[in-house]
Amino acid sequence: MPLLVGYYPKDTLESLRAGGDVLGVVGFGGGAQTAATLDVPMAGGDGLYEVWRGGRTSAGRVGRVSYAEDGEWLFASVAVTTQPGVEEAAFAAYTELLAALAARGYPHLIRVWQYFSGINDEEENLERYRRFNRGRHAALKGYLARGLRRPAATAIGCAGDGFYLYALARRQAGMPIENPRQVPAFRYPPDYGPQPPDFTRAMRVNGDKAYLFISGTAAIIGHESHHAGNAAAQFDETLRNLEAILAAGGLTAPRVAAVKVYMRPGGRPPPLPQPWGDAPLLVLTSAICRAELLIEIEALVVGGI
Ligand code: 3EB
């Protein structure tokens, strides 16, 4: 069954939903009364909604997790408070997510997005991004112990004070893909916090086509940030990382299906070169998980097996 993603204005959502194949809708304005499955309070985005579509879907809830599934893909979302802290929030969100995936029979995480406020702020002497990593890992311990694979991921700042997570999962495992230019994030040395981040640089899924979910990607070589303070150089370095991940994915005739660019306030991305430039694009304004990073880019690429 095909998996489709696109960025659409609000007035098209009703007719999209009428098609019966919508897995999830994510809004980035954060306004009340929106038609989204999940609303992330974030600047930028031009009022567009991220819409995931699959086959004929059925939807429901498990605890606080909303889901829709089509027999092959499951889209899940959950928003929790970051009180008393972001570590507890990440633990709660991931624990409830995994419970929902188990209940519905889609145990394999493929792609996870997570957004929370104050990502570079200290919380009890540890940066909130680093606390998030501890909560995520605590919740994923059993999953990893069973040999299941870390998903591709994005972890980015947002406004408000919630912890917002959405994910795609499948009945079958995906293939983790790493970037030869970068140390796997789950092997980062302790310089970046007591718990390395549990994500993989990309996940490949062989379904009706091959799908390559590329994680949030920044100007990191090895495990170190490059070009601190220079947005243009970070942009170019990020593109080199994206190229390397795309090559590692091994898709035949790859077509970039969607791109999201995250930039700190005040930044505007230059036009994306090919093969990224033709894809639908969503530009969002947000903090990145290392204080010196100014830009992060994620993508979905579809190709032949
Ligand atoms: C990096 O490469 C940049 O913690 O889930 C990118 C994508 C980043 C996902 C995560 C973090 C995450 O380390 C930060």
Residues whose N, C-alpha, C, O or C-beta is under 5 A from the ligand:
A	BS01	3EB	A153 T154 A155 P197 F199 S215 G216 A218 I220 C289
